[in-house]
Amino acid sequence: MLSIDISHNGKYFASGGSNGYLRIWEYESGKLISEMHGHSRGVGSVAFADDDKQIVSVGYDGIVMIWNLFMG
């Protein structure tokens, strides 16, 4: 795991790994909620938007991605 951020509502956390995957986890249980792949190299930074409806990930491949979240 190269990067991590906790949602503003405290329900989730996001992690970015060396394999280019962004993962969303439930904070209390540690259960994996979602896994997305969009970077060809590691994910150096992840951040939840203020409203927790998007996550921005920045990869070591120079790509910035915005991921829409549909969680309750």
mmCIF file of the N, C-alpha and C atoms, coordinates in Angstrom:
data_MODEL
# 
_entry.id   MODEL 
# 
loop_
_atom_site.group_PDB 
_atom_site.id 
_atom_site.type_symbol 
_atom_site.label_atom_id 
_atom_site.label_alt_id 
_atom_site.label_comp_id 
_atom_site.label_asym_id 
_atom_site.label_entity_id 
_atom_site.label_seq_id 
_atom_site.pdbx_PDB_ins_code 
_atom_site.Cartn_x 
_atom_site.Cartn_y 
_atom_site.Cartn_z 
_atom_site.occupancy 
_atom_site.B_iso_or_equiv 
_atom_site.pdbx_formal_charge 
_atom_site.auth_seq_id 
_atom_site.auth_comp_id 
_atom_site.auth_asym_id 
_atom_site.auth_atom_id 
_atom_site.pdbx_PDB_model_num 
ATOM 1   N N  . MET A 1 1  ? 0.848   -1.168 0.000   1.00 0.00 ? 1  MET A N  1 
ATOM 2   C CA . MET A 1 1  ? 0.000   0.000  0.000   1.00 0.00 ? 1  MET A CA 1 
ATOM 3   C C  . MET A 1 1  ? 0.896   1.235  0.000   1.00 0.00 ? 1  MET A C  1 
ATOM 4   N N  . LEU A 1 2  ? 0.658   2.126  -0.970  1.00 0.00 ? 2  LEU A N  1 
ATOM 5   C CA . LEU A 1 2  ? 1.484   3.323  -1.091  1.00 0.00 ? 2  LEU A CA 1 
ATOM 6   C C  . LEU A 1 2  ? 0.803   4.575  -0.549  1.00 0.00 ? 2  LEU A C  1 
ATOM 7   N N  . SER A 1 3  ? -0.544  4.585  -0.557  1.00 0.00 ? 3  SER A N  1 
ATOM 8   C CA . SER A 1 3  ? -1.260  5.781  -0.122  1.00 0.00 ? 3  SER A CA 1 
ATOM 9   C C  . SER A 1 3  ? -2.600  5.383  0.475   1.00 0.00 ? 3  SER A C  1 
ATOM 10  N N  . ILE A 1 4  ? -3.128  6.263  1.336   1.00 0.00 ? 4  ILE A N  1 
ATOM 11  C CA . ILE A 1 4  ? -4.390  5.984  2.014   1.00 0.00 ? 4  ILE A CA 1 
ATOM 12  C C  . ILE A 1 4  ? -5.074  7.310  2.364   1.00 0.00 ? 4  ILE A C  1 
ATOM 13  N N  . ASP A 1 5  ? -6.403  7.294  2.347   1.00 0.00 ? 5  ASP A N  1 
ATOM 14  C CA . ASP A 1 5  ? -7.184  8.449  2.816   1.00 0.00 ? 5  ASP A CA 1 
ATOM 15  C C  . ASP A 1 5  ? -8.475  7.921  3.413   1.00 0.00 ? 5  ASP A C  1 
ATOM 16  N N  . ILE A 1 6  ? -8.982  8.610  4.429   1.00 0.00 ? 6  ILE A N  1 
ATOM 17  C CA . ILE A 1 6  ? -10.231 8.251  5.095   1.00 0.00 ? 6  ILE A CA 1 
ATOM 18  C C  . ILE A 1 6  ? -11.308 9.227  4.657   1.00 0.00 ? 6  ILE A C  1 
ATOM 19  N N  . SER A 1 7  ? -12.503 8.684  4.361   1.00 0.00 ? 7  SER A N  1 
ATOM 20  C CA . SER A 1 7  ? -13.611 9.546  3.943   1.00 0.00 ? 7  SER A CA 1 
ATOM 21  C C  . SER A 1 7  ? -13.962 10.522 5.067   1.00 0.00 ? 7  SER A C  1 
ATOM 22  N N  . HIS A 1 8  ? -14.559 11.639 4.685   1.00 0.00 ? 8  HIS A N  1 
ATOM 23  C CA . HIS A 1 8  ? -14.916 12.667 5.662   1.00 0.00 ? 8  HIS A CA 1 
ATOM 24  C C  . HIS A 1 8  ? -15.988 12.193 6.637   1.00 0.00 ? 8  HIS A C  1 
ATOM 25  N N  . ASN A 1 9  ? -16.848 11.271 6.184   1.00 0.00 ? 9  ASN A N  1 
ATOM 26  C CA . ASN A 1 9  ? -17.882 10.751 7.071   1.00 0.00 ? 9  ASN A CA 1 
ATOM 27  C C  . ASN A 1 9  ? -17.372 9.605  7.950   1.00 0.00 ? 9  ASN A C  1 
ATOM 28  N N  . GLY A 1 10 ? -16.133 9.174  7.741   1.00 0.00 ? 10 GLY A N  1 
ATOM 29  C CA . GLY A 1 10 ? -15.511 8.153  8.569   1.00 0.00 ? 10 GLY A CA 1 
ATOM 30  C C  . GLY A 1 10 ? -15.965 6.730  8.289   1.00 0.00 ? 10 GLY A C  1 
ATOM 31  N N  . LYS A 1 11 ? -16.750 6.514  7.231   1.00 0.00 ? 11 LYS A N  1 
ATOM 32  C CA . LYS A 1 11 ? -17.270 5.179  6.937   1.00 0.00 ? 11 LYS A CA 1 
ATOM 33  C C  . LYS A 1 11 ? -16.323 4.339  6.087   1.00 0.00 ? 11 LYS A C  1 
ATOM 34  N N  . TYR A 1 12 ? -15.461 4.977  5.300   1.00 0.00 ? 12 TYR A N  1 
ATOM 35  C CA . TYR A 1 12 ? -14.639 4.266  4.326   1.00 0.00 ? 12 TYR A CA 1 
ATOM 36  C C  . TYR A 1 12 ? -13.203 4.771  4.344   1.00 0.00 ? 12 TYR A C  1 
ATOM 37  N N  . PHE A 1 13 ? -12.311 3.960  3.805   1.00 0.00 ? 13 PHE A N  1 
ATOM 38  C CA . PHE A 1 13 ? -10.986 4.462  3.487   1.00 0.00 ? 13 PHE A CA 1 
ATOM 39  C C  . PHE A 1 13 ? -10.581 3.908  2.135   1.00 0.00 ? 13 PHE A C  1 
ATOM 40  N N  . ALA A 1 14 ? -9.742  4.642  1.461   1.00 0.00 ? 14 ALA A N  1 
ATOM 41  C CA . ALA A 1 14 ? -9.256  4.276  0.136   1.00 0.00 ? 14 ALA A CA 1 
ATOM 42  C C  . ALA A 1 14 ? -7.763  4.027  0.233   1.00 0.00 ? 14 ALA A C  1 
ATOM 43  N N  . SER A 1 15 ? -7.304  3.032  -0.520  1.00 0.00 ? 15 SER A N  1 
ATOM 44  C CA . SER A 1 15 ? -5.869  2.757  -0.557  1.00 0.00 ? 15 SER A CA 1 
ATOM 45  C C  . SER A 1 15 ? -5.425  2.626  -2.002  1.00 0.00 ? 15 SER A C  1 
ATOM 46  N N  . GLY A 1 16 ? -4.227  3.097  -2.251  1.00 0.00 ? 16 GLY A N  1 
ATOM 47  C CA . GLY A 1 16 ? -3.605  2.959  -3.562  1.00 0.00 ? 16 GLY A CA 1 
ATOM 48  C C  . GLY A 1 16 ? -2.375  2.099  -3.433  1.00 0.00 ? 16 GLY A C  1 
ATOM 49  N N  . GLY A 1 17 ? -2.235  1.142  -4.342  1.00 0.00 ? 17 GLY A N  1 
ATOM 50  C CA . GLY A 1 17 ? -1.135  0.196  -4.228  1.00 0.00 ? 17 GLY A CA 1 
ATOM 51  C C  . GLY A 1 17 ? -0.097  0.304  -5.317  1.00 0.00 ? 17 GLY A C  1 
ATOM 52  N N  . SER A 1 18 ? 0.968   -0.440 -5.134  1.00 0.00 ? 18 SER A N  1 
ATOM 53  C CA . SER A 1 18 ? 2.072   -0.443 -6.092  1.00 0.00 ? 18 SER A CA 1 
ATOM 54  C C  . SER A 1 18 ? 1.689   -1.115 -7.407  1.00 0.00 ? 18 SER A C  1 
ATOM 55  N N  . ASN A 1 19 ? 0.568   -1.852 -7.408  1.00 0.00 ? 19 ASN A N  1 
ATOM 56  C CA . ASN A 1 19 ? 0.122   -2.556 -8.608  1.00 0.00 ? 19 ASN A CA 1 
ATOM 57  C C  . ASN A 1 19 ? -0.840  -1.726 -9.465  1.00 0.00 ? 19 ASN A C  1 
ATOM 58  N N  . GLY A 1 20 ? -1.085  -0.461 -9.094  1.00 0.00 ? 20 GLY A N  1 
ATOM 59  C CA . GLY A 1 20 ? -1.954  0.418  -9.871  1.00 0.00 ? 20 GLY A CA 1 
ATOM 60  C C  . GLY A 1 20 ? -3.425  0.337  -9.506  1.00 0.00 ? 20 GLY A C  1 
ATOM 61  N N  . TYR A 1 21 ? -3.776  -0.430 -8.462  1.00 0.00 ? 21 TYR A N  1 
ATOM 62  C CA . TYR A 1 21 ? -5.172  -0.574 -8.049  1.00 0.00 ? 21 TYR A CA 1 
ATOM 63  C C  . TYR A 1 21 ? -5.548  0.453  -6.985  1.00 0.00 ? 21 TYR A C  1 
ATOM 64  N N  . LEU A 1 22 ? -6.775  0.921  -7.076  1.00 0.00 ? 22 LEU A N  1 
ATOM 65  C CA . LEU A 1 22 ? -7.399  1.737  -6.037  1.00 0.00 ? 22 LEU A CA 1 
ATOM 66  C C  . LEU A 1 22 ? -8.441  0.845  -5.380  1.00 0.00 ? 22 LEU A C  1 
ATOM 67  N N  . ARG A 1 23 ? -8.393  0.759  -4.067  1.00 0.00 ? 23 ARG A N  1 
ATOM 68  C CA . ARG A 1 23 ? -9.342  -0.079 -3.332  1.00 0.00 ? 23 ARG A CA 1 
ATOM 69  C C  . ARG A 1 23 ? -10.094 0.762  -2.316  1.00 0.00 ? 23 ARG A C  1 
ATOM 70  N N  . ILE A 1 24 ? -11.391 0.445  -2.162  1.00 0.00 ? 24 ILE A N  1 
ATOM 71  C CA . ILE A 1 24 ? -12.238 1.114  -1.177  1.00 0.00 ? 24 ILE A CA 1 
ATOM 72  C C  . ILE A 1 24 ? -12.602 0.084  -0.116  1.00 0.00 ? 24 ILE A C  1 
ATOM 73  N N  . TRP A 1 25 ? -12.439 0.465  1.129   1.00 0.00 ? 25 TRP A N  1 
ATOM 74  C CA . TRP A 1 25 ? -12.661 -0.432 2.252   1.00 0.00 ? 25 TRP A CA 1 
ATOM 75  C C  . TRP A 1 25 ? -13.677 0.178  3.213   1.00 0.00 ? 25 TRP A C  1 
ATOM 76  N N  . GLU A 1 26 ? -14.443 -0.673 3.876   1.00 0.00 ? 26 GLU A N  1 
ATOM 77  C CA . GLU A 1 26 ? -15.308 -0.223 4.958   1.00 0.00 ? 26 GLU A CA 1 
ATOM 78  C C  . GLU A 1 26 ? -14.423 -0.041 6.192   1.00 0.00 ? 26 GLU A C  1 
ATOM 79  N N  . TYR A 1 27 ? -14.513 1.115  6.821   1.00 0.00 ? 27 TYR A N  1 
ATOM 80  C CA . TYR A 1 27 ? -13.589 1.449  7.901   1.00 0.00 ? 27 TYR A CA 1 
ATOM 81  C C  . TYR A 1 27 ? -13.735 0.527  9.113   1.00 0.00 ? 27 TYR A C  1 
ATOM 82  N N  . GLU A 1 28 ? -14.954 0.339  9.593   1.00 0.00 ? 28 GLU A N  1 
ATOM 83  C CA . GLU A 1 28 ? -15.151 -0.423 10.840  1.00 0.00 ? 28 GLU A CA 1 
ATOM 84  C C  . GLU A 1 28 ? -14.812 -1.899 10.694  1.00 0.00 ? 28 GLU A C  1 
ATOM 85  N N  . SER A 1 29 ? -15.254 -2.519 9.601   1.00 0.00 ? 29 SER A N  1 
ATOM 86  C CA . SER A 1 29 ? -15.065 -3.963 9.442   1.00 0.00 ? 29 SER A CA 1 
ATOM 87  C C  . SER A 1 29 ? -13.772 -4.322 8.711   1.00 0.00 ? 29 SER A C  1 
ATOM 88  N N  . GLY A 1 30 ? -13.222 -3.380 7.940   1.00 0.00 ? 30 GLY A N  1 
ATOM 89  C CA . GLY A 1 30 ? -12.050 -3.672 7.119   1.00 0.00 ? 30 GLY A CA 1 
ATOM 90  C C  . GLY A 1 30 ? -12.386 -4.440 5.858   1.00 0.00 ? 30 GLY A C  1 
ATOM 91  N N  . LYS A 1 31 ? -13.691 -4.569 5.557   1.00 0.00 ? 31 LYS A N  1 
ATOM 92  C CA . LYS A 1 31 ? -14.153 -5.313 4.385   1.00 0.00 ? 31 LYS A CA 1 
ATOM 93  C C  . LYS A 1 31 ? -13.864 -4.541 3.100   1.00 0.00 ? 31 LYS A C  1 
ATOM 94  N N  . LEU A 1 32 ? -13.336 -5.248 2.098   1.00 0.00 ? 32 LEU A N  1 
ATOM 95  C CA . LEU A 1 32 ? -13.091 -4.655 0.786   1.00 0.00 ? 32 LEU A CA 1 
ATOM 96  C C  . LEU A 1 32 ? -14.434 -4.416 0.103   1.00 0.00 ? 32 LEU A C  1 
ATOM 97  N N  . ILE A 1 33 ? -14.707 -3.175 -0.293  1.00 0.00 ? 33 ILE A N  1 
ATOM 98  C CA . ILE A 1 33 ? -15.969 -2.799 -0.927  1.00 0.00 ? 33 ILE A CA 1 
ATOM 99  C C  . ILE A 1 33 ? -15.835 -2.785 -2.447  1.00 0.00 ? 33 ILE A C  1 
ATOM 100 N N  . SER A 1 34 ? -14.727 -2.241 -2.938  1.00 0.00 ? 34 SER A N  1 
ATOM 101 C CA . SER A 1 34 ? -14.552 -2.102 -4.377  1.00 0.00 ? 34 SER A CA 1 
ATOM 102 C C  . SER A 1 34 ? -13.070 -2.070 -4.715  1.00 0.00 ? 34 SER A C  1 
ATOM 103 N N  . GLU A 1 35 ? -12.770 -2.486 -5.935  1.00 0.00 ? 35 GLU A N  1 
ATOM 104 C CA . GLU A 1 35 ? -11.397 -2.493 -6.426  1.00 0.00 ? 35 GLU A CA 1 
ATOM 105 C C  . GLU A 1 35 ? -11.423 -2.019 -7.879  1.00 0.00 ? 35 GLU A C  1 
ATOM 106 N N  . MET A 1 36 ? -10.632 -1.003 -8.180  1.00 0.00 ? 36 MET A N  1 
ATOM 107 C CA . MET A 1 36 ? -10.591 -0.438 -9.523  1.00 0.00 ? 36 MET A CA 1 
ATOM 108 C C  . MET A 1 36 ? -9.153  -0.371 -10.008 1.00 0.00 ? 36 MET A C  1 
ATOM 109 N N  . HIS A 1 37 ? -8.977  -0.560 -11.305 1.00 0.00 ? 37 HIS A N  1 
ATOM 110 C CA . HIS A 1 37 ? -7.638  -0.490 -11.877 1.00 0.00 ? 37 HIS A CA 1 
ATOM 111 C C  . HIS A 1 37 ? -7.642  0.529  -13.005 1.00 0.00 ? 37 HIS A C  1 
ATOM 112 N N  . GLY A 1 38 ? -6.728  1.477  -12.941 1.00 0.00 ? 38 GLY A N  1 
ATOM 113 C CA . GLY A 1 38 ? -6.662  2.489  -13.982 1.00 0.00 ? 38 GLY A CA 1 
ATOM 114 C C  . GLY A 1 38 ? -5.261  3.028  -14.212 1.00 0.00 ? 38 GLY A C  1 
ATOM 115 N N  . HIS A 1 39 ? -4.350  2.684  -13.340 1.00 0.00 ? 39 HIS A N  1 
ATOM 116 C CA . HIS A 1 39 ? -2.977  3.166  -13.447 1.00 0.00 ? 39 HIS A CA 1 
ATOM 117 C C  . HIS A 1 39 ? -2.070  2.023  -13.891 1.00 0.00 ? 39 HIS A C  1 
ATOM 118 N N  . SER A 1 40 ? -1.094  2.353  -14.702 1.00 0.00 ? 40 SER A N  1 
ATOM 119 C CA . SER A 1 40 ? -0.164  1.341  -15.173 1.00 0.00 ? 40 SER A CA 1 
ATOM 120 C C  . SER A 1 40 ? 1.007   1.136  -14.210 1.00 0.00 ? 40 SER A C  1 
ATOM 121 N N  . ARG A 1 41 ? 1.124   2.031  -13.253 1.00 0.00 ? 41 ARG A N  1 
ATOM 122 C CA . ARG A 1 41 ? 2.153   1.914  -12.220 1.00 0.00 ? 41 ARG A CA 1 
ATOM 123 C C  . ARG A 1 41 ? 1.492   2.145  -10.873 1.00 0.00 ? 41 ARG A C  1 
ATOM 124 N N  . GLY A 1 42 ? 2.270   2.320  -9.831  1.00 0.00 ? 42 GLY A N  1 
ATOM 125 C CA . GLY A 1 42 ? 1.734   2.505  -8.487  1.00 0.00 ? 42 GLY A CA 1 
ATOM 126 C C  . GLY A 1 42 ? 0.902   3.774  -8.334  1.00 0.00 ? 42 GLY A C  1 
ATOM 127 N N  . VAL A 1 43 ? 0.022   3.750  -7.340  1.00 0.00 ? 43 VAL A N  1 
ATOM 128 C CA . VAL A 1 43 ? -0.822  4.900  -7.006  1.00 0.00 ? 43 VAL A CA 1 
ATOM 129 C C  . VAL A 1 43 ? -0.146  5.655  -5.865  1.00 0.00 ? 43 VAL A C  1 
ATOM 130 N N  . GLY A 1 44 ? 0.367   6.825  -6.165  1.00 0.00 ? 44 GLY A N  1 
ATOM 131 C CA . GLY A 1 44 ? 1.139   7.582  -5.194  1.00 0.00 ? 44 GLY A CA 1 
ATOM 132 C C  . GLY A 1 44 ? 0.320   8.410  -4.235  1.00 0.00 ? 44 GLY A C  1 
ATOM 133 N N  . SER A 1 45 ? -0.940  8.701  -4.606  1.00 0.00 ? 45 SER A N  1 
ATOM 134 C CA . SER A 1 45 ? -1.772  9.547  -3.758  1.00 0.00 ? 45 SER A CA 1 
ATOM 135 C C  . SER A 1 45 ? -3.245  9.287  -4.039  1.00 0.00 ? 45 SER A C  1 
ATOM 136 N N  . VAL A 1 46 ? -4.052  9.251  -2.983  1.00 0.00 ? 46 VAL A N  1 
ATOM 137 C CA . VAL A 1 46 ? -5.503  9.161  -3.096  1.00 0.00 ? 46 VAL A CA 1 
ATOM 138 C C  . VAL A 1 46 ? -6.119  10.172 -2.150  1.00 0.00 ? 46 VAL A C  1 
ATOM 139 N N  . ALA A 1 47 ? -7.270  10.730 -2.548  1.00 0.00 ? 47 ALA A N  1 
ATOM 140 C CA . ALA A 1 47 ? -7.953  11.703 -1.687  1.00 0.00 ? 47 ALA A CA 1 
ATOM 141 C C  . ALA A 1 47 ? -9.448  11.703 -1.986  1.00 0.00 ? 47 ALA A C  1 
ATOM 142 N N  . PHE A 1 48 ? -10.251 11.660 -0.927  1.00 0.00 ? 48 PHE A N  1 
ATOM 143 C CA . PHE A 1 48 ? -11.686 11.809 -1.060  1.00 0.00 ? 48 PHE A CA 1 
ATOM 144 C C  . PHE A 1 48 ? -12.031 13.273 -1.299  1.00 0.00 ? 48 PHE A C  1 
ATOM 145 N N  . ALA A 1 49 ? -13.031 13.522 -2.145  1.00 0.00 ? 49 ALA A N  1 
ATOM 146 C CA . ALA A 1 49 ? -13.570 14.872 -2.304  1.00 0.00 ? 49 ALA A CA 1 
ATOM 147 C C  . ALA A 1 49 ? -14.290 15.255 -1.009  1.00 0.00 ? 49 ALA A C  1 
ATOM 148 N N  . ASP A 1 50 ? -14.519 16.538 -0.812  1.00 0.00 ? 50 ASP A N  1 
ATOM 149 C CA . ASP A 1 50 ? -15.166 17.014 0.418   1.00 0.00 ? 50 ASP A CA 1 
ATOM 150 C C  . ASP A 1 50 ? -16.520 16.371 0.670   1.00 0.00 ? 50 ASP A C  1 
ATOM 151 N N  . ASP A 1 51 ? -17.259 16.031 -0.404  1.00 0.00 ? 51 ASP A N  1 
ATOM 152 C CA . ASP A 1 51 ? -18.585 15.423 -0.249  1.00 0.00 ? 51 ASP A CA 1 
ATOM 153 C C  . ASP A 1 51 ? -18.540 13.893 -0.267  1.00 0.00 ? 51 ASP A C  1 
ATOM 154 N N  . ASP A 1 52 ? -17.352 13.308 -0.333  1.00 0.00 ? 52 ASP A N  1 
ATOM 155 C CA . ASP A 1 52 ? -17.146 11.855 -0.358  1.00 0.00 ? 52 ASP A CA 1 
ATOM 156 C C  . ASP A 1 52 ? -17.789 11.171 -1.564  1.00 0.00 ? 52 ASP A C  1 
ATOM 157 N N  . LYS A 1 53 ? -18.096 11.905 -2.619  1.00 0.00 ? 53 LYS A N  1 
ATOM 158 C CA . LYS A 1 53 ? -18.717 11.318 -3.804  1.00 0.00 ? 53 LYS A CA 1 
ATOM 159 C C  . LYS A 1 53 ? -17.718 11.014 -4.911  1.00 0.00 ? 53 LYS A C  1 
ATOM 160 N N  . GLN A 1 54 ? -16.484 11.455 -4.750  1.00 0.00 ? 54 GLN A N  1 
ATOM 161 C CA . GLN A 1 54 ? -15.413 11.153 -5.695  1.00 0.00 ? 54 GLN A CA 1 
ATOM 162 C C  . GLN A 1 54 ? -14.119 10.900 -4.924  1.00 0.00 ? 54 GLN A C  1 
ATOM 163 N N  . ILE A 1 55 ? -13.241 10.162 -5.600  1.00 0.00 ? 55 ILE A N  1 
ATOM 164 C CA . ILE A 1 55 ? -11.875 9.994  -5.117  1.00 0.00 ? 55 ILE A CA 1 
ATOM 165 C C  . ILE A 1 55 ? -10.952 10.369 -6.263  1.00 0.00 ? 55 ILE A C  1 
ATOM 166 N N  . VAL A 1 56 ? -9.917  11.108 -5.938  1.00 0.00 ? 56 VAL A N  1 
ATOM 167 C CA . VAL A 1 56 ? -8.895  11.446 -6.919  1.00 0.00 ? 56 VAL A CA 1 
ATOM 168 C C  . VAL A 1 56 ? -7.687  10.556 -6.622  1.00 0.00 ? 56 VAL A C  1 
ATOM 169 N N  . SER A 1 57 ? -7.167  9.932  -7.670  1.00 0.00 ? 57 SER A N  1 
ATOM 170 C CA . SER A 1 57 ? -5.949  9.146  -7.518  1.00 0.00 ? 57 SER A CA 1 
ATOM 171 C C  . SER A 1 57 ? -4.903  9.671  -8.496  1.00 0.00 ? 57 SER A C  1 
ATOM 172 N N  . VAL A 1 58 ? -3.671  9.693  -8.030  1.00 0.00 ? 58 VAL A N  1 
ATOM 173 C CA . VAL A 1 58 ? -2.550  10.142 -8.848  1.00 0.00 ? 58 VAL A CA 1 
ATOM 174 C C  . VAL A 1 58 ? -1.543  8.999  -8.896  1.00 0.00 ? 58 VAL A C  1 
ATOM 175 N N  . GLY A 1 59 ? -1.241  8.570  -10.111 1.00 0.00 ? 59 GLY A N  1 
ATOM 176 C CA . GLY A 1 59 ? -0.330  7.454  -10.273 1.00 0.00 ? 59 GLY A CA 1 
ATOM 177 C C  . GLY A 1 59 ? 1.076   7.898  -10.622 1.00 0.00 ? 59 GLY A C  1 
ATOM 178 N N  . TYR A 1 60 ? 2.015   7.003  -10.400 1.00 0.00 ? 60 TYR A N  1 
ATOM 179 C CA . TYR A 1 60 ? 3.401   7.254  -10.788 1.00 0.00 ? 60 TYR A CA 1 
ATOM 180 C C  . TYR A 1 60 ? 3.573   7.214  -12.305 1.00 0.00 ? 60 TYR A C  1 
ATOM 181 N N  . ASP A 1 61 ? 2.498   6.865  -13.006 1.00 0.00 ? 61 ASP A N  1 
ATOM 182 C CA . ASP A 1 61 ? 2.503   6.919  -14.465 1.00 0.00 ? 61 ASP A CA 1 
ATOM 183 C C  . ASP A 1 61 ? 2.155   8.313  -14.985 1.00 0.00 ? 61 ASP A C  1 
ATOM 184 N N  . GLY A 1 62 ? 1.905   9.269  -14.063 1.00 0.00 ? 62 GLY A N  1 
ATOM 185 C CA . GLY A 1 62 ? 1.589   10.647 -14.439 1.00 0.00 ? 62 GLY A CA 1 
ATOM 186 C C  . GLY A 1 62 ? 0.122   10.881 -14.721 1.00 0.00 ? 62 GLY A C  1 
ATOM 187 N N  . ILE A 1 63 ? -0.718  9.869  -14.507 1.00 0.00 ? 63 ILE A N  1 
ATOM 188 C CA . ILE A 1 63 ? -2.144  9.988  -14.779 1.00 0.00 ? 63 ILE A CA 1 
ATOM 189 C C  . ILE A 1 63 ? -2.890  10.354 -13.501 1.00 0.00 ? 63 ILE A C  1 
ATOM 190 N N  . VAL A 1 64 ? -3.793  11.334 -13.637 1.00 0.00 ? 64 VAL A N  1 
ATOM 191 C CA . VAL A 1 64 ? -4.706  11.719 -12.559 1.00 0.00 ? 64 VAL A CA 1 
ATOM 192 C C  . VAL A 1 64 ? -6.080  11.207 -12.935 1.00 0.00 ? 64 VAL A C  1 
ATOM 193 N N  . MET A 1 65 ? -6.712  10.465 -12.020 1.00 0.00 ? 65 MET A N  1 
ATOM 194 C CA . MET A 1 65 ? -8.042  9.914  -12.295 1.00 0.00 ? 65 MET A CA 1 
ATOM 195 C C  . MET A 1 65 ? -9.021  10.403 -11.245 1.00 0.00 ? 65 MET A C  1 
ATOM 196 N N  . ILE A 1 66 ? -10.264 10.622 -11.667 1.00 0.00 ? 66 ILE A N  1 
ATOM 197 C CA . ILE A 1 66 ? -11.346 10.963 -10.756 1.00 0.00 ? 66 ILE A CA 1 
ATOM 198 C C  . ILE A 1 66 ? -12.357 9.826  -10.833 1.00 0.00 ? 66 ILE A C  1 
ATOM 199 N N  . TRP A 1 67 ? -12.622 9.218  -9.702  1.00 0.00 ? 67 TRP A N  1 
ATOM 200 C CA . TRP A 1 67 ? -13.507 8.060  -9.600  1.00 0.00 ? 67 TRP A CA 1 
ATOM 201 C C  . TRP A 1 67 ? -14.805 8.499  -8.913  1.00 0.00 ? 67 TRP A C  1 
ATOM 202 N N  . ASN A 1 68 ? -15.952 8.225  -9.524  1.00 0.00 ? 68 ASN A N  1 
ATOM 203 C CA . ASN A 1 68 ? -17.249 8.518  -8.917  1.00 0.00 ? 68 ASN A CA 1 
ATOM 204 C C  . ASN A 1 68 ? -17.632 7.370  -7.994  1.00 0.00 ? 68 ASN A C  1 
ATOM 205 N N  . LEU A 1 69 ? -18.150 7.714  -6.821  1.00 0.00 ? 69 LEU A N  1 
ATOM 206 C CA . LEU A 1 69 ? -18.537 6.713  -5.833  1.00 0.00 ? 69 LEU A CA 1 
ATOM 207 C C  . LEU A 1 69 ? -20.047 6.695  -5.673  1.00 0.00 ? 69 LEU A C  1 
ATOM 208 N N  . PHE A 1 70 ? -20.617 5.514  -5.607  1.00 0.00 ? 70 PHE A N  1 
ATOM 209 C CA . PHE A 1 70 ? -22.046 5.342  -5.405  1.00 0.00 ? 70 PHE A CA 1 
ATOM 210 C C  . PHE A 1 70 ? -22.233 4.427  -4.193  1.00 0.00 ? 70 PHE A C  1 
ATOM 211 N N  . MET A 1 71 ? -22.053 5.011  -3.011  1.00 0.00 ? 71 MET A N  1 
ATOM 212 C CA . MET A 1 71 ? -22.164 4.242  -1.776  1.00 0.00 ? 71 MET A CA 1 
ATOM 213 C C  . MET A 1 71 ? -23.117 4.977  -0.842  1.00 0.00 ? 71 MET A C  1 
ATOM 214 N N  . GLY A 1 72 ? -23.792 4.215  -0.004  1.00 0.00 ? 72 GLY A N  1 
ATOM 215 C CA . GLY A 1 72 ? -24.746 4.797  0.935   1.00 0.00 ? 72 GLY A CA 1 
ATOM 216 C C  . GLY A 1 72 ? -24.114 5.320  2.180   1.00 0.00 ? 72 GLY A C  1 
# 
